[in-house]
Amino acid sequence: MRRLLPLLALLLFAAACTTAPPPPDDRAPAPRWQPRPGLAWQWQLSGRLDPAVDVPVYDIDGFDHPAATVADLHRRGRKVICYLSTGAWEDFRPDAAKFPKSLLGKGNGWPGERWLDIRRTDLLAPLMAARLDMCRAKGFDAVEPDNMDGYANPTGFPLTPADQLRYNRLIARLAHERGLAVALKNDLDQIPQLLPDFDFAVNEQCAEYGECERLTPFVKAGKAVFHVEYERDPEDFCPRARELGLSSMRKEYDLGAWRRACQP
């Protein structure tokens, strides 16, 4: 028996030398979605979701819809954007109690909502990271962070343009770290500085206020601009929107299922 030990050791050594370890998993993570100009879209934040609108992009509320809804839209060939309010507190959200009262400013004009003190990134970063984790866990492709222009509104805090740039870039970075594309919502004045940080834009009423040309840096960079009007007829704003390469439609203020899109 003792004579067999060296032979067994030799055989084990040979087997170890001839059995290669498994190759490392060097697969790169899937690149994040990069929406291009001209994509048609549907934006629905209220009412029973209509998943049958024949468009390649849906923008829906991140809290209100489960992963199954996102998966269903994916099966229908849609990319899905996760709507979140990142610049205002909403008393009806499940995480509302986690926001310290010191962060809450004046109302932003919508019931139950108050501006946030975006200077306090030490408090807001983990709260927003958790929300973005939710979007990723549900399978969303992108995020639409709302109320990203508090510095230009009466928030109750002495916010500066520099505060807003810092915060908006924080949100973009947190989204990108989770593989999510991210939109710059309105905030037209800071497009020149923020264009490199954001993958597309979402805009409300640029035609109403004569501002649509200010969104062209996104289009020239190959990044979609998803645009809505609430007051003007499509016949009034669609021709210019098409010239500028915007993805435009008319919606009601409640952002239900109804839409009238500009035709290509």
C-alpha positions in Angstrom: 0.0 0.0 0.0 2.8 2.3 0.9 4.3 1.7 -2.6 1.1 2.9 -4.3 1.2 6.3 -2.6 3.9 7.9 -4.8 2.0 6.6 -7.9 -1.3 8.0 -6.8 0.4 11.4 -6.0 1.9 11.4 -9.5 -1.5 10.6 -11.1 -3.2 13.4 -9.1 -0.5 15.9 -10.1 -0.8 15.0 -13.8 -4.6 15.4 -13.6 -4.2 18.8 -12.0 -1.8 19.9 -14.7 -4.1 18.8 -17.6 -7.3 20.2 -16.2 -7.5 23.8 -17.1 -9.3 26.2 -14.8 -12.6 27.7 -16.2 -11.9 30.8 -18.2 -12.8 34.1 -16.4 -16.2 35.6 -17.2 -14.9 38.5 -19.3 -18.3 39.4 -20.9 -18.8 43.1 -20.9 -22.0 44.4 -19.4 -24.7 45.3 -22.0 -24.3 48.9 -23.2 -27.0 51.2 -22.0 -29.7 52.3 -24.3 -29.0 55.3 -26.5 -32.3 56.7 -27.9 -31.8 58.4 -31.3 -33.7 61.4 -32.6 -37.0 60.8 -34.2 -38.2 57.9 -32.1 -42.0 57.9 -31.4 -43.0 57.6 -27.8 -45.9 57.3 -25.3 -45.9 59.1 -22.0 -48.5 57.9 -19.5 -48.3 58.7 -15.8 -52.0 58.3 -14.9 -55.0 56.0 -15.5 -54.9 52.4 -16.5 -51.9 51.8 -18.7 -52.6 51.2 -22.4 -49.8 49.0 -23.5 -51.0 48.7 -27.1 -49.8 52.1 -28.5 -47.6 51.2 -31.5 -44.5 53.1 -30.5 -41.0 52.0 -29.6 -40.7 53.9 -26.4 -42.9 54.1 -23.3 -42.4 56.5 -20.3 -44.3 55.3 -17.2 -44.2 55.9 -13.4 -41.5 53.9 -11.8 -43.4 53.4 -8.5 -46.8 52.6 -9.9 -45.8 49.7 -12.2 -44.3 46.3 -11.3 -41.6 44.5 -13.1 -44.3 42.4 -14.9 -45.5 45.6 -16.7 -42.0 46.4 -17.8 -41.5 42.9 -19.0 -44.8 43.0 -20.9 -43.8 46.2 -22.7 -40.4 44.6 -23.6 -42.2 41.6 -25.1 -44.1 44.1 -27.2 -40.8 45.5 -28.5 -40.8 48.7 -26.4 -38.0 50.4 -24.5 -39.3 51.6 -21.1 -38.4 54.8 -19.2 -38.8 55.0 -15.4 -40.4 58.3 -14.3 -39.1 59.5 -11.0 -39.3 62.9 -9.2 -35.7 63.5 -8.1 -36.0 67.2 -7.3 -39.2 67.3 -5.3 -40.7 65.3 -2.4 -44.0 63.6 -2.9 -46.1 62.7 0.2 -47.8 59.8 -1.6 -44.6 57.8 -2.3 -43.8 54.7 -0.2 -40.4 56.1 0.8 -41.8 59.6 1.7 -41.1 59.1 5.4 -37.4 58.5 4.8 -36.8 62.2 3.7 -35.7 64.4 6.6 -38.0 67.4 7.1 -35.0 69.7 6.7 -34.9 68.7 3.0 -38.4 69.9 2.3 -39.0 73.4 0.8 -41.9 75.2 -0.7 -44.6 73.5 -2.7 -44.0 73.1 -6.4 -47.6 73.7 -7.6 -48.7 70.0 -7.5 -50.7 68.6 -4.6 -48.5 66.8 -2.0 -45.2 67.9 -3.6 -42.5 70.1 -2.2 -39.1 71.1 -3.6 -36.0 69.4 -2.2 -32.8 71.1 -0.9 -30.6 69.6 -3.6 -27.5 71.0 -1.9 -27.8 68.2 0.6 -26.4 65.5 -1.6 -25.1 63.7 1.5 -28.7 62.9 2.4 -30.2 62.8 -1.1 -27.7 60.5 -2.8 -28.6 57.3 -0.9 -32.3 58.0 -1.2 -32.1 58.6 -5.0 -29.7 55.6 -5.4 -32.4 53.4 -3.8 -35.0 54.7 -6.2 -32.8 54.0 -9.2 -32.1 50.6 -7.8 -35.8 50.0 -7.9 -35.9 51.1 -11.6 -33.1 48.7 -12.4 -34.6 45.8 -10.5 -37.9 46.2 -12.4 -36.1 46.0 -15.7 -36.4 49.6 -16.9 -34.0 50.8 -19.7 -33.8 54.4 -18.7 -34.9 57.0 -16.1 -36.7 60.4 -16.5 -35.7 62.4 -13.4 -38.3 65.2 -12.9 -38.0 68.6 -11.2 -34.4 69.0 -12.1 -34.5 72.8 -12.4 -35.3 73.9 -8.8 -32.6 76.6 -8.9 -34.9 78.5 -11.4 -37.9 78.3 -9.1 -39.0 79.6 -5.7 -38.0 76.5 -3.7 -37.5 78.1 -0.3 -33.7 77.5 -0.6 -31.0 79.7 -2.0 -30.2 77.3 -4.8 -27.6 78.4 -7.4 -27.0 77.2 -11.0 -23.8 75.5 -9.7 -25.9 73.6 -7.1 -28.2 72.4 -9.9 -25.3 71.3 -12.1 -23.8 69.3 -9.3 -27.0 67.6 -8.4 -28.1 66.8 -11.9 -24.7 65.3 -12.6 -25.0 63.2 -9.5 -28.3 61.8 -10.7 -26.8 61.1 -14.1 -23.9 59.3 -12.6 -26.1 57.2 -10.3 -28.2 56.2 -13.3 -25.2 55.3 -15.4 -23.7 53.2 -12.7 -26.8 51.1 -12.8 -26.8 50.7 -16.6 -29.7 53.1 -17.1 -29.9 55.8 -19.7 -30.9 59.1 -18.2 -32.9 62.1 -19.5 -32.3 65.8 -18.9 -35.8 67.1 -18.0 -36.4 70.7 -19.1 -33.6 72.8 -17.6 -32.9 74.4 -21.0 -30.4 77.0 -19.6 -28.0 74.3 -18.6 -28.1 72.1 -21.7 -24.6 73.3 -22.9 -23.0 72.2 -19.6 -25.0 69.0 -19.1 -25.2 67.6 -22.7 -22.3 65.2 -22.1 -23.8 63.8 -19.0 -27.3 62.9 -20.3 -28.4 60.4 -23.0 -31.6 62.2 -24.1 -33.9 65.0 -23.2 -37.6 65.2 -22.1 -39.2 68.6 -22.6 -42.6 70.2 -21.9 -44.0 73.1 -23.9 -40.9 74.3 -25.7 -43.2 75.4 -28.6 -45.5 77.2 -26.2 -42.6 79.3 -25.0 -40.6 79.6 -28.2 -37.7 77.5 -26.9 -37.5 74.4 -29.1 -34.4 75.5 -30.9 -32.5 75.4 -27.6 -32.9 71.6 -27.6 -31.1 71.1 -30.9 -27.7 70.4 -29.2 -29.2 67.0 -28.2 -30.4 66.2 -31.7 -27.0 67.3 -33.2 -25.3 64.9 -30.8 -27.6 62.0 -31.9 -29.6 62.1 -28.8 -33.5 62.0 -28.8 -35.6 64.8 -27.6 -39.0 63.6 -26.3 -41.3 66.6 -26.4 -44.9 67.3 -25.4 -47.3 70.3 -25.7 -50.4 70.7 -23.7 -52.1 73.8 -25.1 -51.1 74.1 -28.7 -52.6 72.1 -31.6 -50.3 69.6 -33.4 -50.9 71.5 -36.7 -49.2 74.5 -35.1 -46.1 72.9 -33.6 -45.5 69.7 -35.5 -44.0 71.2 -38.7 -41.2 73.0 -36.8 -40.8 70.0 -34.4 -40.2 67.8 -37.4 -37.6 70.2 -38.8 -35.7 70.2 -35.6 -35.8 66.4 -35.2 -37.9 66.3 -32.1 -40.2 63.4 -31.0 -43.3 65.5 -30.4 -46.9 65.0 -29.4 -49.9 66.7 -27.8 -50.9 65.4 -24.4 -53.4 66.4 -21.7 -52.0 67.7 -18.4 -53.0 64.5 -16.5 -50.7 62.5 -18.8 -53.2 59.7 -19.3 -53.3 57.4 -22.3 -54.6 60.0 -24.8 -52.1 61.4 -27.3 -51.9 63.1 -30.7 -48.5 62.5 -32.2 -46.8 64.5 -34.9 -46.6 62.4 -38.0 -43.2 61.7 -39.6 
